[in-house]
């Protein structure tokens, strides 16, 4: 049986060479943010079989950057994109194969030159990481 993400998640429309091996990645695109999700599978693990911290960092960065973009557009702050200036993570717990992992940006402070964001990463609704990032707003 093929995995079906929970509603309203659909396939993530923005692919990159980094994330291609981790597909499928899902997105819940909201008016104020993007929430990303994956079913934890073997390509997401480290040599000990646990969820890899690098995957958490990369997808949290992706979710927060896309979410900042949504907020900047809603505020009509011109931007040609965002570049990560800093990224920090606190790992809070473990996650296992088969769990549903989400990356939900729950804090955004936009500005004309910088955008700050925070996200919670959850495995089956249990927090496993907290991420914080600062993005440079690329000028028009």
C-alpha positions in Angstrom: 0.0 0.0 0.0 1.3 3.5 -0.9 1.6 6.0 1.8 -1.0 8.8 1.8 -0.2 12.0 3.8 -2.8 13.5 6.0 -5.1 16.1 4.6 -4.4 18.8 3.4 -0.8 17.8 2.5 0.1 17.4 -1.2 3.4 16.9 -3.0 5.9 19.6 -2.3 6.0 21.7 -5.5 9.5 23.1 -5.0 12.1 20.4 -5.5 15.9 20.7 -5.2 18.8 18.5 -5.9 19.5 18.2 -2.2 16.1 17.0 -1.3 15.5 14.7 -4.3 16.7 11.6 -2.5 14.3 12.3 0.3 11.2 12.4 -1.9 8.3 12.3 -1.5 8.1 15.5 0.6 4.7 17.0 1.2 3.5 20.5 1.8 0.5 22.2 3.4 0.7 25.6 1.9 -1.3 28.1 4.1 -2.0 31.8 3.8 0.6 32.6 6.5 3.2 29.8 6.2 4.3 26.5 4.6 4.2 23.3 6.7 6.3 20.5 5.3 5.9 16.8 6.0 7.5 13.4 5.3 6.9 9.8 6.3 10.3 8.8 7.9 11.9 6.2 5.7 15.4 4.6 5.5 16.8 7.4 3.2 16.1 9.8 6.1 18.3 7.9 8.6 21.8 7.9 9.9 24.2 4.9 10.1 22.5 3.9 13.4 19.0 3.9 11.9 17.8 7.0 13.6 16.4 10.1 11.9 19.4 12.2 10.6 19.8 15.6 12.2 21.0 17.0 8.8 17.7 16.2 7.3 15.9 17.9 10.1 18.1 21.0 9.6 17.7 21.1 5.8 13.9 20.7 5.8 13.4 23.1 8.8 15.4 25.7 6.9 13.3 25.1 3.8 10.0 25.4 5.7 11.1 28.6 7.5 12.4 30.2 4.3 9.3 29.5 2.3 7.2 30.8 5.2 9.1 34.0 5.4 8.5 34.4 1.6 4.7 34.1 2.1 4.7 36.7 4.9 6.9 39.1 2.9 4.6 38.8 -0.1 1.5 39.4 2.0 3.1 42.5 3.5 4.1 43.6 -0.1 7.8 43.7 1.0 9.7 43.3 -2.3 12.1 40.4 -2.5 14.0 38.3 -5.1 14.3 35.5 -2.6 15.8 34.7 0.8 19.3 33.5 1.8 19.9 31.8 5.1 22.2 33.9 7.3 22.1 31.7 10.4 20.4 28.5 11.4 20.3 26.8 14.8 18.6 23.7 16.1 17.8 22.1 19.4 17.2 18.4 19.2 14.5 17.4 21.7 13.8 13.8 21.1 14.1 10.8 18.7 11.9 9.8 15.8 11.4 6.4 14.2 10.8 4.9 10.8 7.2 5.1 9.7 6.4 8.2 11.8 4.8 11.3 10.2 7.3 14.2 10.6 6.2 17.8 10.2 8.1 21.1 10.0 5.8 23.9 11.1 7.0 27.5 11.1 5.3 29.0 14.2 7.1 32.3 14.5 7.9 34.9 11.8 9.2 38.4 12.2 9.6 40.0 8.7 11.6 43.0 7.8 12.8 44.8 4.7 16.4 43.4 5.0 16.1 40.4 7.4 13.4 37.9 8.3 13.5 35.9 11.5 11.7 32.6 11.9 11.2 29.7 14.3 9.8 26.2 13.7 8.9 23.1 15.6 9.6 19.7 14.1 7.2 17.0 15.3 7.1 13.2 14.9 3.4 12.1 15.2 2.7 15.4 16.9 5.5 15.0 19.5 8.2 17.7 19.4 11.6 16.4 18.3 13.4 19.6 17.4 13.2 23.4 17.6 14.8 25.5 14.8 15.6 29.2 14.5 16.8 31.0 11.5 17.6 34.4 10.1 17.2 35.1 6.4 18.6 38.0 4.3 15.9 39.4 2.1 17.5 39.7 -1.4 16.7 43.1 -2.8 14.7 43.8 -5.9 
